[in-house]
Amino acid sequence: MSIGHTLLGLLESGPRHGYDLKRAFDDKFGHDRPLHYGQVYATMSRLLKNGLVEVDGVEAGAGPERKRYAITEAGITDVATWLATPEKPEPYLQSTLYTKVVLALLTGRDAGDLLDTQRAEHLRLMRALTARKRQGDLADQLICDHALFHLEADLRWLELTAARLGALGKAVGA
């Protein structure tokens, strides 16, 4: 995810302080990975330097001055371009799971146990996401569905790999 573009998109609804941007980001996108304040301010500094945002106001407080940021026309154009550009599908051709299975086979370890352990972890996470989905709003349901579909694909791969372990062991041992 592009944090810079996401913060720019949040600014399209109106000027905000860095603190407000962090809260909006965390509320909409950061359930599992909230932003650190330092990341927000470093990103805003870069966006300011690149002319994509401007300081809309500065307020004095008990602590450091609070800057309110607003998106510029260049920032709006940048977000529009980013939104219109398709993401590159990730084929996962160098997956850690695949590497572990091959290394287990190469080192004489039980790759079946590795696959069983991974399957159990996938199922545990799928149960947690399903529970979260039941309790969440529509946005939370959609992000959980996205993750669940990926986990289901991984499970299919785990089953297929388990069924082919003998042939894979011969192929990687050659």
Secondary structure, 3 states (H helix, E strand, C coil): CCHHHHHHHHHCCCCEEHHHHHHHHHHHCCCCCCCCHHHHHHHHHHHHHCCCEEEEEEECCCCCCEEEEEECHHHHHHHHHHHHCCCCCCCCCCCHHHHHHHHHHHCCCCHHHHHHHHHHHHHHHHHHHHHHHHHCCHHHHHHHHHHHHHHHHHHHHHHHHHHCHHHHHHHHHC
